[in-house]
Amino acid sequence: MTNTMESLTRIIAEKKLFAVFQPILSLSTGVVLGYEALSRISEDGLFSSPEELFIAAKENHRLWELEQLARCISLKSAQSFMTPPISKKLFLNVNPYILQDDSFIRGFTKEFLTEYG
């Protein structure tokens, strides 16, 4: 197994991601409209950015697993970050290649939105 595959496998298995939330502002008023959930890697290692991690996941046929993990962590973190009443929008990035992945599950995000309220 290559170093890339080992690191990727460890990050997915040990859930070595966390979410940060970037405010999305109205250009006309400066008011916060919502937050973009961004994935970050919680360990130093082979990947210097989330982009590199997602590229490696695609190349190693692990994109759906990584996408699933990133969404789960983002939605779970948003539950506490955006404490009710939720009056802002949550923006999630979706890797466009995931729609072509044989493992892709339609409705996955909706299920987690329901689970995390």
C-alpha positions in Angstrom: 0.0 0.0 0.0 1.4 3.4 -0.9 1.9 6.3 1.5 -1.0 8.1 -0.1 -3.4 5.2 0.3 -2.3 4.6 3.9 -2.8 8.2 4.8 -6.2 8.4 3.1 -7.3 5.1 4.7 -6.3 6.4 8.2 -8.0 9.7 7.7 -11.2 8.1 6.7 -11.1 5.2 9.3 -10.1 7.5 12.2 -12.4 10.4 11.1 -9.5 12.8 11.0 -11.6 15.7 9.6 -13.2 18.6 11.3 -15.5 21.4 10.0 -14.9 25.2 10.1 -17.6 27.7 9.1 -16.9 30.6 6.8 -19.5 33.4 6.9 -21.2 34.2 3.6 -22.0 38.0 3.5 -24.4 40.0 1.5 -22.4 42.4 -0.7 -25.0 45.1 -0.4 -25.6 45.1 3.3 -22.7 43.2 4.9 -25.2 41.0 6.8 -24.3 37.3 7.3 -26.6 35.3 5.1 -25.2 31.9 6.1 -22.1 29.8 6.6 -20.1 27.6 4.2 -19.0 24.4 5.9 -15.3 23.7 5.0 -13.5 20.4 5.8 -10.1 20.5 7.4 -7.7 17.7 8.1 -7.0 17.2 11.9 -3.5 15.8 11.6 -0.2 16.8 10.0 0.8 14.4 7.3 1.0 13.7 3.6 -1.8 16.1 2.5 -1.2 19.8 2.8 -4.8 20.8 1.9 -8.3 19.3 1.8 -8.1 19.7 -2.0 -5.1 17.3 -2.2 -7.0 14.8 0.0 -10.1 14.9 -2.2 -8.0 14.4 -5.3 -6.3 11.4 -3.7 -9.6 10.0 -2.7 -10.9 10.3 -6.3 -7.7 8.7 -7.7 -7.9 5.8 -5.2 -11.7 5.2 -5.6 -12.5 6.4 -2.1 -14.2 9.6 -3.0 -17.7 8.6 -1.8 -16.3 7.5 1.6 -14.5 10.8 2.1 -17.5 12.8 0.9 -19.8 11.0 3.2 -17.4 11.6 6.2 -17.0 15.3 5.3 -20.8 15.8 5.1 -21.5 14.0 8.3 -18.9 15.9 10.2 -20.1 19.2 8.7 -23.7 18.6 9.5 -23.0 17.3 13.0 -20.8 20.3 13.7 -23.4 22.7 12.3 -25.9 21.4 14.7 -24.0 22.9 17.6 -22.5 25.9 15.7 -25.8 27.1 14.3 -27.8 26.7 17.5 -31.6 27.0 17.2 -33.4 29.0 16.1 -31.5 28.6 12.9 -32.0 31.7 10.8 -29.0 31.3 8.5 -28.3 29.1 5.5 -25.7 26.3 5.5 -23.7 25.9 2.4 -22.1 22.5 1.7 -19.6 21.9 -1.0 -20.2 18.8 -3.1 -17.5 17.3 -5.2 -19.0 17.0 -8.7 -17.4 13.7 -9.4 -19.4 12.1 -6.5 -22.5 12.1 -8.7 -20.7 9.7 -11.1 -19.5 7.4 -8.2 -21.2 4.0 -8.2 -21.4 4.2 -4.4 -23.3 7.5 -4.4 -26.5 7.4 -2.4 -29.2 9.8 -3.5 -30.9 11.5 -0.5 -27.9 10.9 1.8 -27.7 14.6 2.8 -31.4 14.8 3.5 -31.2 11.9 5.8 -28.4 13.5 7.8 -30.2 16.9 7.9 -33.2 15.1 9.4 -30.9 13.2 11.9 -29.1 16.4 13.1 -32.2 18.6 13.0 
